[in-house]
Amino acid sequence: MKTPIFVASALAAAIATAGIVGVAQAAENEKCYGVVKAGKNDCQTASTSCAGTATSDAKPDAWFYVPVGTCEKIVGASLTPKA
C-alpha cells in the first residue's frame, strides 16, 4: 500500500526538479541568430512554423540557444535577428 504513494512522491519530486533545472538552463543561454544549419533551429521564425524547420543554412531570423557569451564569438552570428 505504501509503494504507490512512495512512487508517486518520487515521480513528483523528479518532475519538480526537472522544471527548476530547465529554468536555470534557459537563464544561462541566449538566442544566437543567423548561423543555424538547415533543420536545426530551436523555435519558429517569421518564415517557418516550428523548431527544426529552417529550410536553409544561415537564415537571418533562425536561431538556436548557445551558452551566454558564445554567440558574439561566432563569425556571422548575431544576438538579434538580421534583416
C-alpha positions in Angstrom: 0.0 0.0 0.0 2.9 2.4 0.7 4.7 1.6 -2.5 2.3 3.6 -4.9 2.5 6.6 -2.6 6.3 6.4 -2.5 6.5 6.0 -6.3 4.1 9.0 -6.8 6.1 11.1 -4.4 9.4 10.3 -6.1 7.9 11.0 -9.6 6.5 14.4 -8.4 10.0 15.3 -7.0 11.7 14.3 -10.2 9.3 16.4 -12.3 9.7 19.4 -10.0 13.5 19.2 -10.1 13.4 18.9 -13.9 11.4 22.1 -14.1 13.9 24.0 -11.9 16.8 22.7 -14.0 15.1 23.8 -17.2 14.6 27.4 -15.9 18.3 27.5 -14.8 19.5 26.3 -18.2 17.4 28.9 -20.0 18.9 31.7 -17.9 22.4 30.5 -18.8 21.7 30.5 -22.6 21.0 33.2 -25.2 19.4 33.1 -28.7 22.0 33.2 -31.5 20.7 34.2 -34.9 22.0 33.8 -38.4 24.3 30.8 -38.2 21.9 27.9 -37.7 22.2 24.9 -40.1 19.1 23.9 -42.0 16.7 22.0 -39.9 18.5 22.8 -36.6 16.7 25.9 -35.4 15.3 25.9 -31.8 11.9 27.5 -32.4 9.7 29.0 -35.1 10.8 32.0 -37.2 9.0 34.5 -39.3 9.1 32.1 -42.2 9.0 28.7 -40.5 6.3 27.1 -38.3 8.3 25.3 -35.5 11.7 24.0 -34.3 13.8 22.1 -36.8 12.1 23.6 -39.9 14.7 26.1 -41.1 14.9 25.4 -44.8 18.5 26.7 -45.5 21.7 27.4 -43.6 22.3 30.8 -42.0 18.7 32.1 -42.3 18.8 35.6 -40.8 15.8 35.0 -38.5 16.5 31.4 -37.4 18.1 30.9 -34.0 19.3 28.3 -31.5 20.4 28.5 -27.9 24.0 28.8 -27.0 25.7 29.5 -23.7 25.8 33.2 -22.7 28.8 34.9 -24.3 29.2 32.3 -27.1 27.2 33.9 -29.9 29.3 37.0 -30.0 32.3 34.8 -30.7 30.8 33.1 -33.8 31.6 34.8 -37.1 28.4 35.9 -38.8 26.2 35.4 -35.7 24.0 38.0 -34.0 22.1 38.4 -30.8 19.2 39.9 -32.7 17.5 38.7 -36.0 19.2 40.0 -39.1 17.1 42.0 -41.6 
